């Protein structure tokens, strides 16, 4: 019988009617971030997420 892998712990960061941003703490301790934009989902590691947030701050 195969061992079940632990599920990541997830938290919603922000949500609107059409968009969702959430983070996951993976079983190995890595934090990943996810943006769901209608039918597109973007996945980021911590360093990529930090750079993405810097980009968004330049836009607003």
C-alpha positions, 0 to 999 in steps of 0.5 A: 500500500503506497504512502499518502503524501501530505497535502500542502496547507493553503491560505487565501490572500485575496479574492474577488468575483473572478480572481483569487490569490492564494499561498501554499506551504508545501510539505517540504517547507517551500512557500508557493503563491498562485494567482487564478485569473479566470481560466489561467493560473500562475504559479510562483516560488517565493523569489518570483512572487517578490519580483511580481509584487515589485512589478505590480507596485510599479503599475499602480 
